[in-house]
Amino acid sequence: WERLPQVAIKGAEYDSRERQPHPKCLEGTRVDLLDYIYGLLDVQEKSQIIWLHGTAGVGKSAVAFTVAERMKGLKARERSTVEKRLAGSFFFSRKHTKR
């Protein structure tokens, strides 16, 4: 945890100011996909990597932001008051090619 700030890429956080407006799923859209992803992430005994793929403009970033936003708001453990379920996030950008 102490090294994390040294290796974190500034501006690449899912909710970075460099990425506004934040792409997110509109209420009632992609419900089946989001429920599927949330179901995978609810299995806390397993580590999960979820690979979103598709052509440009299909909504991968919106889905990723929506999931990250929800995970940030959920506790990792019921008894915990501090830990959140969002462990990390990262986005790529055509505008920031050095990232």
Beta strands, then each sheet from edge to edge (+ up, - down):
end
